[in-house]
Amino acid sequence: MSIRYEDSYVGQLRNVVGHAPLIVPSVRAIISNAEGQVLFLKHNERWTMPAGSIELGESIYDTLKREVLEETGLEVVQATLIAIYTGKSVVANSFSDEYQLFEFLFTVDQWVGDLVKQTDETTDAKFFEIKERPVARDGFWGAHYTEVFEDYKQYGGTVILK
C-alpha cells in the first residue's frame, strides 16, 4: 500500500510552500526483462518508469525499494546506481508544482516477485523495447527519458553525474 500524497513528505511540504520550487531527492528505476525490454507503468493515463520521492528517515536505496514495490509488486534484491541528475531545470507536475530535478537513476539488477499490473498508483505495467518506449518524445520529460536511456546504454561502471 502506498503512502497517500497528503501524508508524504512532499505532500506536507507542499501544504506549507504551495507551488514554489522545491528540491526533492527522487529515484527512477530501469527494470529490464531477459529480452532486454524495459518496464513502463501507466499512471494517470501516461506511461512512465517506476519512480518517486524520498520520505523522511529513508535512504535513497530504501526509496528505490519502496517505490518499486509500491508501483510494480516487485522486490528489489540488487540494484546499481548509474546516474545522478541535478540540473538547473525546474519542471512542473500536473498540479503546477515546481521542482528542480534531483534524481538517482538505478538499474534493478535482480528482483523477486510477480509483476502487478494494477496498484494504488498504476493502471497497467508492460515491458517495451527501449526504442519503442511509450513516453512523450518532446518537452522536458521526453528529453529526460532520452537522456536516461542514452546514459543507460553508455554506462561503463562509473556513476554519471549531471
Backbone as a printed PyTorch tensor [residue, N CA C, xyz], in Angstrom:
tensor([[[  0.8450,  -1.1850,   0.0000],
         [  0.0000,   0.0000,   0.0000],
         [  0.8840,   1.2390,   0.0000]],

        [[  0.5640,   2.1710,  -0.8260],
         [  1.3890,   3.3680,  -0.9370],
         [  0.9560,   4.4350,   0.0680]],

        [[  1.8540,   5.3590,   0.2830],
         [  1.5950,   6.4930,   1.1720],
         [  0.6970,   7.4800,   0.4250]],

        [[ -0.3390,   7.9590,   1.0710],
         [ -1.1700,   8.9910,   0.4460],
         [ -0.3190,  10.2460,   0.2490]],

        [[ -0.5120,  10.9180,  -0.8880],
         [  0.2720,  12.1170,  -1.1950],
         [  0.2180,  13.1310,  -0.0520]],

        [[ -0.9580,  13.3450,   0.4990],
         [ -1.1210,  14.3320,   1.5750],
         [ -0.2870,  13.9890,   2.8070]],

        [[ -0.0200,  12.6870,   3.0190],
         [  0.7510,  12.2340,   4.1760],
         [  2.2440,  12.1260,   3.8820]],

        [[  2.6180,  12.2000,   2.6150],
         [  4.0320,  12.0670,   2.2410],
         [  4.8120,  13.3200,   2.6340]],

        [[  6.1140,  13.1790,   2.6570],
         [  6.9860,  14.3100,   2.9680],
         [  6.7480,  15.4600,   1.9850]],

        [[  6.7030,  15.1410,   0.7020],
         [  6.4890,  16.1780,  -0.3180],
         [  5.0960,  16.7920,  -0.1610]],

        [[  4.0970,  15.9740,   0.0960],
         [  2.7470,  16.4880,   0.2990],
         [  2.6750,  17.4540,   1.4700]],

        [[  3.3800,  17.1260,   2.5520],
         [  3.4070,  18.0140,   3.7100],
         [  4.1510,  19.3110,   3.4000]],

        [[  5.2510,  19.2190,   2.6480],
         [  5.9790,  20.4270,   2.2360],
         [  5.0920,  21.3120,   1.3510]],

        [[  4.4060,  20.6980,   0.4070],
         [  3.5400,  21.4580,  -0.4960],
         [  2.4420,  22.1820,   0.2810]],

        [[  1.9680,  21.5860,   1.3440],
         [  0.9490,  22.2210,   2.1720],
         [  1.4640,  23.5330,   2.7640]],

        [[  2.7720,  23.6230,   2.9700],
         [  3.3840,  24.8180,   3.5570],
         [  3.8120,  25.8150,   2.4790]],

        [[  4.4610,  25.3300,   1.4060],
         [  5.0660,  26.2400,   0.4220],
         [  4.2480,  26.4360,  -0.8450]],

        [[  3.1560,  25.7250,  -0.9840],
         [  2.3510,  25.8590,  -2.1950],
         [  3.0880,  25.3350,  -3.4160]],

        [[  3.0520,  26.1000,  -4.5130],
         [  3.6480,  25.6650,  -5.7770],
         [  5.0990,  26.1220,  -5.9510]],

        [[  5.6940,  26.7340,  -4.9280],
         [  7.0720,  27.2320,  -5.0320],
         [  8.0300,  26.1000,  -5.3910]],

        [[  9.1200,  26.4190,  -6.0910],
         [ 10.0890,  25.3850,  -6.4690],
         [ 10.6980,  24.6880,  -5.2490]],

        [[ 10.8550,  23.3660,  -5.3680],
         [ 11.4830,  22.5540,  -4.3340],
         [ 12.5750,  21.6880,  -4.9550]],

        [[ 13.5180,  21.3080,  -4.1270],
         [ 14.4940,  20.2910,  -4.4980],
         [ 14.1550,  19.0720,  -3.6450]],

        [[ 13.7420,  17.9990,  -4.2970],
         [ 13.3200,  16.7920,  -3.5930],
         [ 14.0540,  15.5930,  -4.1920]],

        [[ 14.9290,  14.9460,  -3.4320],
         [ 15.5980,  13.7600,  -3.9620],
         [ 14.5790,  12.6890,  -4.3600]],

        [[ 14.8240,  12.0960,  -5.5180],
         [ 13.9230,  11.0620,  -6.0180],
         [ 14.7220,   9.9730,  -6.7170]],

        [[ 14.0410,   8.8810,  -7.0110],
         [ 14.6640,   7.7580,  -7.7110],
         [ 13.8920,   7.4660,  -8.9890]],

        [[ 14.5830,   6.8460,  -9.9290],
         [ 13.9570,   6.3060, -11.1330],
         [ 14.6120,   4.9470, -11.3570]],

        [[ 13.7930,   3.9460, -11.7050],
         [ 14.2950,   2.5840, -11.8540],
         [ 14.1640,   2.0990, -13.2880]],

        [[ 15.2500,   1.5470, -13.7960],
         [ 15.2110,   0.8330, -15.0590],
         [ 15.1690,  -0.6470, -14.7030]],

        [[ 14.0530,  -1.2740, -15.0420],
         [ 13.8770,  -2.7050, -14.7850],
         [ 13.7120,  -3.3750, -16.1390]],

        [[ 14.6570,  -4.2460, -16.4940],
         [ 14.5690,  -4.9020, -17.7930],
         [ 14.3620,  -6.3990, -17.6120]],

        [[ 13.7170,  -7.0080, -18.6060],
         [ 13.4810,  -8.4510, -18.5700],
         [ 14.6050,  -9.1760, -19.3090]],

        [[ 14.4970, -10.4930, -19.4160],
         [ 15.5380, -11.3000, -20.0510],
         [ 15.7330, -10.9520, -21.5220]],

        [[ 14.6990, -10.3830, -22.1590],
         [ 14.7940,  -9.9920, -23.5720],
         [ 15.3560,  -8.5860, -23.7450]],

        [[ 15.6860,  -7.9020, -22.6560],
         [ 16.2250,  -6.5440, -22.7330],
         [ 15.1720,  -5.4640, -22.8400]],

        [[ 13.9100,  -5.8350, -22.7180],
         [ 12.8370,  -4.8440, -22.7210],
         [ 12.7790,  -4.1600, -21.3610]],

        [[ 12.2680,  -2.9350, -21.3480],
         [ 12.2510,  -2.1190, -20.1290],
         [ 10.8110,  -1.9310, -19.6580]],

        [[ 10.6230,  -1.9850, -18.3410],
         [  9.3030,  -1.8880, -17.7390],
         [  8.8030,  -0.4440, -17.6930]],

        [[  7.5710,  -0.2470, -18.1410],
         [  6.8790,   1.0300, -18.0290],
         [  5.5520,   0.8050, -17.3280]],

        [[  5.1030,   1.8260, -16.6340],
         [  3.8660,   1.7800, -15.8690],
         [  2.9230,   2.8570, -16.3840]],

        [[  1.6470,   2.5600, -16.3920],
         [  0.6620,   3.5670, -16.7790],
         [  0.1440,   4.2180, -15.4950]],

        [[  0.3500,   5.5300, -15.4140],
         [ -0.0160,   6.3130, -14.2330],
         [ -0.7290,   7.5690, -14.7120]],

        [[ -1.9760,   7.7650, -14.2950],
         [ -2.7590,   8.9240, -14.7380],
         [ -2.7800,   9.0460, -16.2590]],

        [[ -3.0250,   7.9430, -16.9350],
         [ -3.1410,   7.8900, -18.3970],
         [ -1.8270,   8.1450, -19.1350]],

        [[ -0.7080,   8.2310, -18.4070],
         [  0.6080,   8.4210, -19.0440],
         [  1.5050,   7.2510, -18.6820]],

        [[  2.3380,   6.8430, -19.6190],
         [  3.3220,   5.8010, -19.3510],
         [  4.5600,   6.4330, -18.7470]],

        [[  5.1010,   5.7990, -17.7310],
         [  6.2830,   6.2940, -17.0450],
         [  7.0910,   5.1110, -16.5300]],

        [[  8.2200,   5.3920, -15.9320],
         [  9.0430,   4.3510, -15.3250],
         [  8.8080,   4.3810, -13.8210]],

        [[  9.0960,   3.2840, -13.1170],
         [  8.9850,   3.3200, -11.6600],
         [  9.8550,   4.4540, -11.1090]],

        [[  9.2430,   5.2970, -10.2770],
         [  9.9560,   6.4660,  -9.7570],
         [  9.2040,   7.0220,  -8.5620]],

        [[  9.8970,   7.8410,  -7.7830],
         [  9.2350,   8.5040,  -6.6730],
         [ 10.2120,   9.2280,  -5.7780]],

        [[  9.6490,   9.9340,  -4.8040],
         [ 10.4240,  10.8120,  -3.9230],
         [ 10.7300,  10.1580,  -2.5830]],

        [[ 11.8090,  10.6320,  -1.9960],
         [ 12.2660,  10.1450,  -0.7070],
         [ 11.3040,  10.5860,   0.4020]],

        [[ 11.2070,   9.7780,   1.4420],
         [ 10.4570,  10.1140,   2.6470],
         [ 11.4460,  10.3800,   3.7800]],

        [[ 11.0270,  11.1420,   4.7690],
         [ 11.8830,  11.4210,   5.9280],
         [ 12.3550,  10.1240,   6.5620]],

        [[ 13.6310,  10.0620,   6.9260],
         [ 14.1990,   8.9010,   7.5900],
         [ 14.5210,   7.7510,   6.6670]],

        [[ 14.4060,   7.9490,   5.3750],
         [ 14.5860,   6.8860,   4.4010],
         [ 15.8830,   7.1150,   3.6300]],

        [[ 16.6370,   6.0630,   3.3630],
         [ 17.8080,   6.1840,   2.4990],
         [ 17.3390,   6.2020,   1.0490]],

        [[ 18.1970,   6.6320,   0.1480],
         [ 17.8160,   6.6800,  -1.2620],
         [ 17.6060,   5.2540,  -1.7920]],

        [[ 18.3800,   4.2900,  -1.2880],
         [ 18.2000,   2.8950,  -1.6990],
         [ 16.8750,   2.3430,  -1.1660]],

        [[ 16.5280,   2.6990,   0.0660],
         [ 15.2270,   2.2880,   0.6090],
         [ 14.0850,   2.9230,  -0.1940]],

        [[ 14.2860,   4.1540,  -0.6610],
         [ 13.2900,   4.8020,  -1.5140],
         [ 13.0840,   3.9900,  -2.7810]],

        [[ 14.1760,   3.5650,  -3.3940],
         [ 14.0890,   2.7390,  -4.5990],
         [ 13.2860,   1.4750,  -4.3230]],

        [[ 13.6380,   0.7700,  -3.2600],
         [ 12.9470,  -0.4870,  -2.9470],
         [ 11.4620,  -0.2550,  -2.6880]],

        [[ 11.1260,   0.7870,  -1.9270],
         [  9.7240,   1.0710,  -1.6200],
         [  8.9360,   1.4310,  -2.8720]],

        [[  9.4900,   2.3480,  -3.6730],
         [  8.7720,   2.7920,  -4.8750],
         [  8.5630,   1.6440,  -5.8600]],

        [[  9.5720,   0.8300,  -6.0720],
         [  9.4260,  -0.3020,  -6.9970],
         [  8.3650,  -1.2660,  -6.4700]],

        [[  8.3860,  -1.5690,  -5.1900],
         [  7.3870,  -2.4730,  -4.6210],
         [  5.9840,  -1.8860,  -4.7330]],

        [[  5.8210,  -0.6150,  -4.3690],
         [  4.5040,   0.0340,  -4.4280],
         [  3.9310,   0.0530,  -5.8460]],

        [[  4.7920,   0.3000,  -6.8260],
         [  4.3160,   0.5190,  -8.1830],
         [  4.3010,  -0.7270,  -9.0590]],

        [[  5.0370,  -1.7930,  -8.6490],
         [  5.1440,  -2.9690,  -9.5100],
         [  4.8580,  -4.2880,  -8.8040]],

        [[  4.9380,  -4.3020,  -7.4830],
         [  4.8230,  -5.5490,  -6.7440],
         [  6.1210,  -6.3260,  -6.6940]],

        [[  7.1680,  -5.8180,  -7.3200],
         [  8.4670,  -6.4930,  -7.3440],
         [  9.3300,  -6.0240,  -6.1810]],

        [[ 10.0840,  -6.9400,  -5.6080],
         [ 11.0010,  -6.6130,  -4.5090],
         [ 12.4270,  -6.5300,  -5.0480]],

        [[ 13.0590,  -5.3760,  -4.8790],
         [ 14.4300,  -5.1780,  -5.3410],
         [ 15.3770,  -5.9860,  -4.4570]],

        [[ 16.2000,  -6.8240,  -5.0900],
         [ 17.2150,  -7.6000,  -4.3840],
         [ 18.5790,  -6.9480,  -4.5600]],

        [[ 18.8380,  -6.4670,  -5.7770],
         [ 20.1200,  -5.8300,  -6.0760],
         [ 19.8960,  -4.7610,  -7.1390]],

        [[ 20.5620,  -3.6240,  -6.9610],
         [ 20.4440,  -2.5300,  -7.9210],
         [ 21.7760,  -1.8090,  -8.0320]],

        [[ 21.9560,  -1.1280,  -9.1470],
         [ 23.1760,  -0.3670,  -9.4070],
         [ 22.8110,   1.0770,  -9.7100]],

        [[ 23.4580,   2.0070,  -9.0040],
         [ 23.3030,   3.4280,  -9.3020],
         [ 24.1090,   3.7270, -10.5460]],

        [[ 23.4390,   4.2910, -11.5830],
         [ 24.1900,   4.5910, -12.8020],
         [ 24.3120,   6.0800, -13.0880]],

        [[ 23.3890,   6.9000, -12.5580],
         [ 23.4810,   8.3380, -12.8400],
         [ 22.7690,   9.1370, -11.7580]],

        [[ 23.2230,  10.3720, -11.5920],
         [ 22.5690,  11.3410, -10.7150],
         [ 22.3520,  12.5970, -11.5460]],

        [[ 21.0900,  13.0410, -11.6120],
         [ 20.7110,  14.2200, -12.3860],
         [ 20.3420,  15.3490, -11.4260]],

        [[ 21.0340,  16.4810, -11.5590],
         [ 20.7710,  17.6200, -10.6760],
         [ 20.7830,  18.9200, -11.4500]],

        [[ 20.2320,  18.9070, -12.6290],
         [ 20.2440,  20.0840, -13.4900],
         [ 19.4920,  21.2550, -12.9050]],

        [[ 19.6860,  22.4060, -13.5180],
         [ 19.0420,  23.6330, -13.0630],
         [ 17.6090,  23.7500, -13.5670]],

        [[ 17.2110,  22.8470, -14.4330],
         [ 15.8550,  22.9170, -14.9790],
         [ 14.8180,  22.7640, -13.8830]],

        [[ 13.8290,  23.6070, -13.9030],
         [ 12.7100,  23.4800, -12.9840],
         [ 11.5380,  22.9480, -13.7950]],

        [[ 10.9570,  21.8360, -13.3360],
         [  9.8440,  21.2240, -14.0430],
         [  8.5860,  21.3180, -13.1980]],

        [[  7.4550,  21.3480, -13.8420],
         [  6.1770,  21.4050, -13.1320],
         [  5.4380,  20.0880, -13.3540]],

        [[  4.8080,  19.5950, -12.3040],
         [  3.9910,  18.3950, -12.4470],
         [  2.5770,  18.7880, -12.8640]],

        [[  1.6730,  17.8310, -12.8690],
         [  0.3080,  18.1060, -13.3300],
         [ -0.4540,  19.0400, -12.3950]],

        [[  0.0720,  19.2980, -11.1970],
         [ -0.5580,  20.2260, -10.2500],
         [  0.0790,  21.6180, -10.2950]],

        [[  0.9810,  21.8540, -11.2430],
         [  1.7410,  23.1030, -11.3820],
         [  2.7290,  23.3210, -10.2420]],

        [[  3.1220,  22.2300,  -9.5740],
         [  4.1660,  22.3030,  -8.5460],
         [  5.5190,  22.2610,  -9.2450]],

        [[  6.4390,  23.1430,  -8.8360],
         [  7.7410,  23.2120,  -9.4910],
         [  8.8000,  22.4730,  -8.6890]],

        [[  9.6950,  21.7990,  -9.4230],
         [ 10.7840,  21.0310,  -8.8290],
         [ 12.0550,  21.2410,  -9.6320]],

        [[ 13.1750,  21.3200,  -8.9410],
         [ 14.4640,  21.1950,  -9.6150],
         [ 14.7920,  19.7170,  -9.5960]],

        [[ 15.1330,  19.1700, -10.7300],
         [ 15.4240,  17.7440, -10.8390],
         [ 16.5820,  17.3590,  -9.9310]],

        [[ 16.3740,  16.3390,  -9.0980],
         [ 17.4120,  15.7510,  -8.2400],
         [ 17.0990,  14.2650,  -8.1770]],

        [[ 17.5750,  13.5540,  -9.2010],
         [ 17.1370,  12.1770,  -9.4140],
         [ 18.3140,  11.2060,  -9.4450]],

        [[ 18.1350,  10.0960,  -8.7410],
         [ 19.0860,   8.9930,  -8.7310],
         [ 18.5440,   7.9100,  -9.6560]],

        [[ 19.2690,   7.6030, -10.7170],
         [ 18.8430,   6.5890, -11.6810],
         [ 19.5180,   5.2610, -11.3550]],

        [[ 18.7160,   4.2390, -11.1260],
         [ 19.2030,   2.8990, -10.8220],
         [ 18.7710,   1.9200, -11.8980]],

        [[ 19.5900,   0.9120, -12.1220],
         [ 19.1170,  -0.2760, -12.8250],
         [ 18.8410,  -1.2990, -11.7340]],

        [[ 17.7150,  -1.9650, -11.8310],
         [ 17.3910,  -3.0370, -10.8930],
         [ 17.9400,  -4.3100, -11.5140]],

        [[ 19.0340,  -4.7910, -10.9340],
         [ 19.7530,  -5.9310, -11.4990],
         [ 19.1040,  -7.2630, -11.1530]],

        [[ 18.4690,  -7.3160,  -9.9900],
         [ 17.8170,  -8.5520,  -9.5670],
         [ 16.6010,  -8.2070,  -8.7210]],

        [[ 15.5100,  -8.9320,  -8.9550],
         [ 14.2940,  -8.7380,  -8.1740],
         [ 13.5900, -10.0760,  -8.0070]],

        [[ 12.6560, -10.1050,  -7.0720],
         [ 11.8150, -11.2790,  -6.8670],
         [ 10.3670, -10.8250,  -6.8540]],

        [[  9.4660, -11.7710,  -7.1160],
         [  8.0450, -11.4730,  -7.0870],
         [  7.4500, -11.4960,  -8.4730]],

        [[  6.1530, -11.2900,  -8.5000],
         [  5.3980, -11.2640,  -9.7570],
         [  4.9530,  -9.8400, -10.0440]],

        [[  5.0950,  -9.4370, -11.2900],
         [  4.6980,  -8.0990, -11.7000],
         [  3.1980,  -7.9170, -11.5190]],

        [[  2.8350,  -6.8270, -10.8400],
         [  1.4380,  -6.4610, -10.6320],
         [  1.1130,  -5.3480, -11.6200]],

        [[  0.0900,  -5.5460, -12.4250],
         [ -0.2400,  -4.5530, -13.4500],
         [ -1.0530,  -3.3850, -12.9210]],

        [[ -1.8100,  -3.5970, -11.8560],
         [ -2.6040,  -2.5110, -11.2670],
         [ -2.2780,  -2.3980,  -9.7860]],

        [[ -1.9570,  -1.1690,  -9.3590],
         [ -1.6570,  -0.8920,  -7.9620],
         [ -2.4400,   0.3540,  -7.5420]],

        [[ -2.1910,   0.8200,  -6.3240],
         [ -2.8060,   2.0670,  -5.8710],
         [ -2.3970,   3.2450,  -6.7590]],

        [[ -1.2480,   3.1200,  -7.4440],
         [ -0.7030,   4.2310,  -8.2260],
         [ -0.7300,   4.0100,  -9.7300]],

        [[ -0.9470,   2.7670, -10.1830],
         [ -0.8280,   2.4630, -11.6070],
         [ -2.0340,   1.6770, -12.1090]],

        [[ -2.2620,   1.7720, -13.4250],
         [ -3.3670,   1.0320, -14.0320],
         [ -2.8980,  -0.0210, -15.0290]],

        [[ -1.5980,  -0.0730, -15.3180],
         [ -1.0600,  -1.0900, -16.2210],
         [  0.4540,  -1.1150, -16.0690]],

        [[  1.0500,  -2.2170, -16.4700],
         [  2.5030,  -2.3720, -16.4700],
         [  2.8710,  -3.2960, -17.6180]],

        [[  3.9110,  -2.9280, -18.3500],
         [  4.2760,  -3.7060, -19.5260],
         [  5.7440,  -3.4380, -19.8840]],

        [[  6.3990,  -4.4600, -20.4140],
         [  7.7710,  -4.3100, -20.9010],
         [  7.7350,  -3.8980, -22.3720]],

        [[  8.5970,  -2.9300, -22.7150],
         [  8.6920,  -2.4140, -24.0820],
         [ 10.1540,  -2.4070, -24.5260]],

        [[ 10.3540,  -2.5050, -25.8330],
         [ 11.6770,  -2.2610, -26.3900],
         [ 12.0210,  -0.8010, -26.1100]],

        [[ 13.2700,  -0.5020, -25.7770],
         [ 13.6530,   0.8770, -25.4540],
         [ 13.3100,   1.8260, -26.5930]],

        [[ 13.6050,   1.4330, -27.8170],
         [ 13.3500,   2.3230, -28.9510],
         [ 11.8600,   2.5080, -29.2210]],

        [[ 11.0080,   1.6770, -28.6270],
         [  9.5640,   1.7880, -28.8030],
         [  8.8790,   2.2020, -27.4990]],

        [[  9.6270,   2.8550, -26.6360],
         [  9.0620,   3.2380, -25.3340],
         [  7.8500,   4.1490, -25.5310]],

        [[  6.8500,   3.9810, -24.6810],
         [  5.5670,   4.6720, -24.8870],
         [  5.4650,   6.0170, -24.1880]],

        [[  6.5430,   6.7640, -24.1230],
         [  6.5030,   8.0670, -23.4470],
         [  6.7280,   9.1740, -24.4580]],

        [[  6.3080,  10.3570, -24.0930],
         [  6.4670,  11.5130, -24.9780],
         [  7.9210,  11.6720, -25.3980]],

        [[  8.1110,  12.1030, -26.6110],
         [  9.4650,  12.3340, -27.1360],
         [  9.8130,  13.8120, -27.1040]],

        [[  8.8700,  14.6540, -26.6700],
         [  9.1300,  16.0860, -26.6580],
         [  8.9570,  16.6330, -25.2490]],

        [[  9.2460,  17.8950, -25.0740],
         [  9.1260,  18.5190, -23.7670],
         [ 10.1980,  18.0360, -22.8040]],

        [[ 10.1090,  18.4960, -21.5720],
         [ 11.1190,  18.1580, -20.5780],
         [ 11.2420,  16.6530, -20.3860]],

        [[ 10.1230,  15.9520, -20.1380],
         [ 10.1880,  14.5230, -19.8240],
         [ 10.6220,  13.6960, -21.0160]],

        [[ 10.2190,  14.0800, -22.2100],
         [ 10.6900,  13.3680, -23.3880],
         [ 12.2000,  13.4570, -23.5210]],

        [[ 12.7410,  14.6640, -23.3470],
         [ 14.1870,  14.8640, -23.4210],
         [ 14.8920,  14.1260, -22.2810]],

        [[ 14.2990,  14.1540, -21.0880],
         [ 14.9330,  13.4710, -19.9460],
         [ 14.9650,  11.9610, -20.1610]],

        [[ 13.8780,  11.3790, -20.6330],
         [ 13.8620,   9.9340, -20.8710],
         [ 14.8800,   9.5560, -21.9530]],

        [[ 15.0190,  10.3880, -22.9780],
         [ 16.0380,  10.1290, -23.9980],
         [ 17.4220,  10.1200, -23.3560]],

        [[ 17.6940,  11.0980, -22.4950],
         [ 18.9790,  11.1720, -21.7970],
         [ 19.1780,   9.9510, -20.8970]],

        [[ 18.1420,   9.5510, -20.1730],
         [ 18.2190,   8.3920, -19.2760],
         [ 18.6400,   7.1500, -20.0530]],

        [[ 18.0150,   6.9010, -21.1910],
         [ 18.3330,   5.6920, -21.9380],
         [ 19.6750,   5.7890, -22.6650]],

        [[ 20.0970,   6.9710, -23.0490],
         [ 21.4510,   7.1270, -23.6020],
         [ 22.4820,   6.8270, -22.5200]],

        [[ 22.2600,   7.3420, -21.3060],
         [ 23.1830,   7.0690, -20.1980],
         [ 23.1820,   5.5860, -19.8370]],

        [[ 22.0250,   4.9590, -19.8560],
         [ 21.8910,   3.5290, -19.5710],
         [ 22.7320,   2.7140, -20.5520]],

        [[ 22.6590,   3.0480, -21.8430],
         [ 23.4170,   2.3240, -22.8610],
         [ 24.9190,   2.5690, -22.7340]],

        [[ 25.3020,   3.7880, -22.2920],
         [ 26.7170,   4.1490, -22.2220],
         [ 27.3630,   3.8590, -20.8740]],

        [[ 26.5720,   3.4630, -19.8710],
         [ 27.1060,   3.2430, -18.5290],
         [ 28.2510,   2.2300, -18.5790]],

        [[ 29.3890,   2.6210, -17.9930],
         [ 30.5660,   1.7700, -18.0150],
         [ 31.1170,   1.4180, -16.6370]],

        [[ 30.3160,   1.5710, -15.5960],
         [ 30.7770,   1.2120, -14.2630],
         [ 31.0610,   2.3850, -13.3560]],

        [[ 31.0970,   3.6000, -13.9040],
         [ 31.3060,   4.8090, -13.1130],
         [ 30.0180,   5.6330, -13.1390]],

        [[ 29.5890,   6.0620, -11.9530],
         [ 28.3540,   6.8380, -11.8660],
         [ 28.4790,   8.0940, -12.7180]],

        [[ 27.4480,   8.3650, -13.4890],
         [ 27.3850,   9.5410, -14.3480],
         [ 26.7730,  10.6690, -13.5380]],

        [[ 27.4680,  11.7970, -13.4430],
         [ 26.9830,  12.9480, -12.6780],
         [ 26.6100,  14.0740, -13.6090]],

        [[ 25.3820,  14.5530, -13.4700],
         [ 24.9100,  15.6410, -14.3420],
         [ 24.1780,  16.6600, -13.5160]]])
